[in-house]
Amino acid sequence: MNIVITDDEQLAREALSIMLLEICPDLHIYEARNGKELIQLAERIQPEAAFVDIRMPGKSGLEAIQEAAPLSPDTQWIIVTGFADFEYAKEALRLRAMEYLLKPVDIQDIRVLLTKIQQTALLQIIEKNKLFESDMLSLFHGLIRDWEEIEPAPKTYSGIRCQIIYMDSCYSETEKSAAIKLLISAIRSAMSRYYHKDLELATLILPSGDWAVVGKYQTLQGAAQLEQLFSAHAELVQQAEEPGQAFTLVQSGECDSYTSLLAEVNMLHKLSYLRCSLGISRSWTQADLLAVESQPMISQLCHLLNKAVDEYHRAQYVGYMDMIEQFIKNYSEQCNSISLETSMAFSRFLNCSIQAPVLIPTGEAEWLQLLKGLGVQLLDKKIRQVDPKPDLVGKTIAYIEKHYAGDLTLGRTAEEFSVTPNHLSSLFHKRTGTTFMQYVTKLRMLKAQELLSDPMVQVQQAAEQVGYFSTRHFTKLFKEFVGCYPSEYKKNYKKVESESASKL
């Protein structure tokens, strides 16, 4: 945490610095001798807090705070002075200083204040993350189209990266739902250890139903924190691996805008099927996937295997047998050109996804025949299956209608019905022709229009009543879906009503 001490007396600066470091040795202390240096430091390092003396040569501490506050909006300002002057205190309150301390400062007061500073800084990070997550949901689900008008101007150094989590499993939907819930819980728990003021983080579900973690950083320190977080996730997915379950991470490179991130994530998703030749339960980059795509033979085998697994999970015997026979034919023709490592990766993918037997080196012929045998088992299982499947999409729509005003997400809804987000997303899109988030947002905007038709309902109230904690985010979505701002909608509606009443 960065702290600035501003005082024209060196001894006063040193005394406060010693006190702060005694309480918290990990602090980064910066010193300013006057108001001008404070303003420069505040703009450059964006400190979490600044202790400021009032009477200094040149600009007073209060004048410096007034000028520095817009340059460092999240900084907490603490007045430290030897003068108990009511006018000073009143001005400090106007500038939203969090504390007014009289010299000499007591270490216990500093200890309590430092805890308050840390808690406030943490809450600021959490609030930023929530807003960033809302933006990322809107970006990936196509809720807002023109991001160039909305994105803030990039800082001197900034970037944004994404890590997508893919699950391969032969378990039931209920078991898969429980497994992914545990992993995401572990990821969110680990995430708090990497919070940084220069790093915004979001955990969300993509339209495909796959989870993703996105990080936007403003400094090299923020970028380093994100890299460490992604590495921690790689360890978590390895710990979560089971014979019938594996999570694989695919991460983007550094992007310079939301639109470039969206393009790269879409590209990664198209290439993600190639993970079956690299190895599941590991972490891969776009460069790794492109290297496989450049090998037509391997990429074709990957395509056939993924299609076979999809057909198997849909209990389509003919489709599975068609894909697996093509795979066997192509594999047999090219087996001498396929490395043992790639063959074992194929084997592990199939073993995890559909409980196929594990390949034993030099036993390829037997293994390929056993893959055909799985098709026979699938047909037998389908013949014996008589229970009709529940109308999951119908239940989901009813659930949305009931809970749209709350914190409604695809993940929580899938959890409610004990299925994976991926499974629910696929079924929902197939039935309705739209994504889960697009459906929810459209419903919320229709409800919002009803609310805003009431002259007694304010924009913030309408936003909260349809499930948005951020009026800023609600306003952006409303403009996108309705074509005007909520305030304009209210005025136009009132005008139409007045004109109708005058005609009567």
TORZA-199218 format. One record per residue (C-alpha): x, y, z. Coordinates in pm, whole numbers, padded with zeros to 5 digits, always signed. Layout:
<nodes>
XYZ...
</nodes>
This chain:
<nodes>
+00000+00000+00000+00132+00345-00097+00122+00626+00159+00230+00988+00110+00341+01203+00404+00334+01576+00330+00494+01816+00578+00748+02094+00541+00927+01975+00857+01162+01679+00798+01144+01559+01160+00764+01547+01143+00779+01342+00823+01035+01101+00968+00844+01057+01296+00518+00969+01118+00702+00742+00873+00866+00546+01158+00529+00513+01330+00353+00383+01017+00629+00130+00936+00630+00004+01293+00261-00079+01256+00284-00211+00899+00638-00280+00765+00507-00358+00412+00395+00000+00347+00558+00205+00070+00615+00551+00215+00666+00859-00006+00748+01204+00129+00647+01546+00000+00787+01871+00141+00512+02098+00011+00178+02111-00169+00332+02111-00515+00525+01787-00448+00208+01630-00302+00012+01704-00621+00287+01556-00839+00318+01244-00623-00057+01190-00602-00090+01199-00980+00210+00970-01036+00160+00694-00776-00214+00718-00695-00162+00651-00321-00419+00478-00107-00377+00750+00157-00199+01081+00215-00119+01247+00550-00113+01624+00487-00003+01914+00706-00208+02230+00659+00042+02515+00696+00324+02480+00444+00517+02725+00221+00339+02799-00107+00016+02601-00137-00148+02509+00191-00230+02142+00256-00600+02210+00199-00532+02384-00133-00306+02098-00241-00573+01839-00154-00833+02028-00355-00605+02022-00659-00475+01666-00611-00807+01492-00533-00936+01488-00895-00597+01353-01011-00609+01065-00760-00981+01002-00693-00939+00696-00470-00685+00849-00231-00795+00889+00130-00689+01225+00275-00587+01269+00640-00521+01615+00781-00235+01632+01035-00195+01973+01199-00094+02148+01517-00388+02387+01496-00734+02306+01632-00902+02563+01409-01274+02524+01337-01244+02679+00989-00969+02431+00899-01181+02142+01022-01483+02267+00825-01277+02295+00505-01132+01949+00563-01486+01808+00584-01579+01986+00261-01284+01821+00091-01400+01484+00230-01090+01425+00437-01138+01099+00626-00967+01221+00947-00844+01538+01118-00550+01463+01353-00384+01703+01593-00010+01692+01653+00153+01522+01833-00005+01213+01681-00062+00909+01906+00047+00569+01767-00279+00405+01877-00476+00659+01673-00254+00581+01373-00303+00207+01424-00682+00244+01419-00664+00483+01124-00439+00251+00924-00688-00035+00967-00963+00197+00844-00751+00300+00542-00685-00065+00450-01054-00157+00482-01163+00138+00269-00899+00058+00005-01023-00303-00007-01385-00189-00047-01277+00042-00332-01112-00252-00509-01419-00473-00462-01646-00197-00596-01423-00148-00902-01423-00523-00964-01803-00537-00953-01831-00257-01209-01566-00419-01428-01747-00754-01410-02068-00585-01526-01881-00437-01822-01728-00774-01911-02068-00947-01902-02206-00682-02134-01904-00711-02363-01901-01089-02406-02279-01129-02423-02319-00855-02684-02535-00635-02462-02347-00319-02565-02213-00288-02917-02017+00038-02941-01743+00006-02680-01512+00262-02839-01736+00543-02709-01746+00397-02357-01394+00273-02286-01180+00510-02079-00869+00651-02246-00578+00407-02196-00313+00498-01937+00059+00516-02017+00079+00144-01950-00232-00070-01955-00355-00403-02079-00627-00661-02045-00608-01042-02047-00848-01333-02016-00819-01691-01891-01092-01935-02002-01172-02252-01805-01280-02557-02005-01422-02867-01836-01399-03219-01976-01583-03488-01780-01779-03810-01808-01969-03741-01486-02341-03665-01463-02462-03305-01489-02524-03298-01114-02170-03416-01038-02018-03176-01292-02219-02887-01148-02086-02962-00799-01727-02994-00927-01723-02665-01114-01886-02491-00818-01598-02608-00599-01334-02493-00848-01488-02147-00900-01522-02109-00524-01150-02188-00486-01062-01944-00766-01264-01664-00609-01111-01735-00271-00758-01722-00417-00839-01406-00612-00867-01191-00299-00498-01256-00225-00404-01084-00553-00618-00772-00518-00430-00461-00625-00541-00103-00680-00404-00112-01036-00579-00438-01127-00951-00490-01195-01074-00849-01190-01389-01021-01314-01512-01380-01289-01794-01455-01529-01955-01707-01760-01914-01665-02136-02208-01719-02375-02074-02071-02438-02129-02154-02069-01756-02171-01994-01615-01974-01701-01355-01703-01753-01139-01473-01542-01054-01133-01689-00798-00886-01556-00736-00525-01658-00420-00360-01527-00288-00005-01527+00072-00062-01419+00348-00324-01440+00270-00416-01079-00091-00485-01176+00024-00696-01471+00256-00896-01243-00030-00959-00996-00249-01092-01277+00027-01323-01401+00067-01463-01048-00310-01511-01021-00323-01703-01350-00034-01923-01229-00224-01993-00907-00524-02104-01115-00302-02351-01301-00219-02514-00968-00587-02526-00870-00693-02707-01189-00423-02968-01138-00546-03026-00784-00905-03063-00912-00816-03336-01165-00984-03676-01124-01003-03981-01355-01335-03859-01495-01286-03485-01462-01035-03226-01582-01022-02850-01620-00800-02688-01883-00699-02322-01893-00661-02126-02216-00535-01770-02180-00512-01472-02408-00217-01247-02468-00214-00880-02372-00492-00680-02542-00515-00302-02553-00894-00262-02568-01222-00437-02492-01290-00492-02861-00950-00653-02924-01001-00874-02617-01340-00986-02748-01186-01077-03084-00906-01273-02919-01140-01460-02683-01362-01556-02977-01050-01686-03154-00941-01883-02846-01286-02039-02817-01272-02155-03180-00929-02310-03117-01008-02459-02775-01097-02801-02920-00725-02848-02995-00652-02890-02622-00722-03262-02659-00389-03304-02844-00185-03086-02607-00307-03232-02279-00598-03149-02052-00571-03026-01693-00299-02781-01798-00265-02419-01910-00221-02318-02275-00184-01995-02472-00311-01885-02811+00037-01953-02952+00018-02316-02830-00320-02367-02998-00213-02200-03321+00089-02430-03336-00146-02730-03335-00382-02569-03588-00089-02533-03826-00072-02917-03838-00376-03014-04050-00357-03383-03963-00357-03327-03585-00620-03052-03596-00849-03279-03801-00809-03559-03547-00892-03312-03269-01205-03202-03456-01323-03562-03500-01261-03648-03135-01450-03347-03006-01743-03419-03235-01741-03783-03121-01753-03676-02755-02038-03431-02826-02238-03703-03004-02170-03945-02721-02296-03700-02457-02608-03641-02667-02656-04021-02678-02641-04017-03061-02514-04364-03151-02495-04308-03529-02319-03973-03492-02067-04113-03243-01986-04417-03457-01948-04202-03770-01702-03965-03600-01504-04235-03419-01469-04448-03733-01335-04146-03924-01094-04081-03636-00977-04445-03638-00925-04439-04015-00725-04114-04012-00529-04209-03700-00435-04551-03843-00315-04396-04168-00097-04138-03989+00000-04317-03667+00370-04323-03757+00367-03942-03779+00188-03893-03445+00405-03863-03135+00340-04085-02835+00280-03770-02628-00002-03662-02861-00153-04011-02865-00151-04022-02484-00314-03677-02475-00592-03807-02706-00632-04110-02480-00656-03906-02160-00912-03672-02319-01136-03964-02421-01087-04143-02091-01190-03832-01902-01476-03734-02135-01649-04066-02207-01465-04321-01989-01283-04467-02288-01007-04718-02204-00660-04571-02157-00414-04624-02441-00125-04854-02360+00190-04782-02566+00220-05031-02856-00148-05123-02802-00305-04878-03048-00497-05138-03252-00671-05281-02946-00745-04930-02815-00910-04823-03140-01136-05129-03137-01238-05053-02778-01345-04702-02886-01590-04868-03128-01713-05086-02843-01820-04775-02653-02068-04705-02933-02236-05041-02877-02263-04965-02503-02414-04625-02588-02679-04785-02811-02767-05037-02540-02797-04757-02282-03022-04553-02512-03254-04850-02574-03297-04900-02199-03355-04529-02128-03728-04460-02093-03746-04159-01856-03841-03838-02037-03605-03545-01983-03744-03255-01775-03817-02924-01948-03505-02749-01819-03543-02443-02041-03905-02392-01937-03804-02411-01572-03518-02168-01637-03751-01909-01795-03988-01936-01499-03691-01893-01264-03578-01583-01453-03927-01431-01433-03927-01482-01056-03570-01370-00980-03482-01107-01246-03469-00833-00980-03195-01012-00785-02833-01099-00855-02928-01337-01136-02648-01511-01327-02619-01815-01552-02393-01977-01292-02641-01944-01005-02930-02058-01223-02740-02365-01343-02652-02438-00981-03023-02416-00889-03101-02699-01133-02780-02896-01063-02643-02870-01416-02332-02707-01561-02356-02353-01706-02226-02497-02033-02514-02746-02057-02782-02492-01962-02639-02227-02195-02643-02466-02490-03002-02581-02429-03128-02227-02365-02977-02086-02683-03104-02377-02890-03461-02331-02763-03488-01949-02745-03241-01836-03012-03076-01600-02766-02824-01626-02483-02924-01644-02119-02784-01297-02040-02946-01138-02345-03283-01282-02240-03242-01159-01881-03131-00813-01991-03419-00771-02236-03668-00871-01966-03508-00626-01721-03523-00341-01974-03893-00407-02039-03961-00402-01664-03751-00086-01631-03962+00091-01894-04274+00002-01695-04117+00143-01378-03993+00464-01543-04343+00531-01673-04429+00612-01310-04329+00977-01242-04258+00889-00877-03987+00633-00967-03635+00772-01006-03374+00623-01241-03167+00482-00953-03475+00320-00801-03568+00161-01133-03213+00028-01173-03217-00132-00829-03565-00281-00879-03458-00464-01196-03134-00603-01052-02859-00342-01116-02650-00206-00829-02475+00038-01063-02686+00317-01214-02402+00386-01459-02416+00030-01596-02797+00030-01605-02794+00357-01802-02554+00214-02063-02769-00097-02111-03093+00102-02125-02948+00330-02394-02837+00024-02593-03173-00158-02575-03423+00132-02575-03232+00390-02781-03231+00674-02527-03116+00742-02171-03355+00656-01883-03392+01026-01797-03487+01102-02159-03736+00815-02156-03904+00960-01847-03927+01308-02006-04060+01171-02335-04317+00954-02158-04431+01249-01946-04457+01467-02259-04667+01206-02443-04897+01171-02141-04942+01549-02118-05024+01574-02489-05276+01290-02458-05438+01456-02157-05466+01794-02336-05644+01630-02631-05902+01493-02392
</nodes>
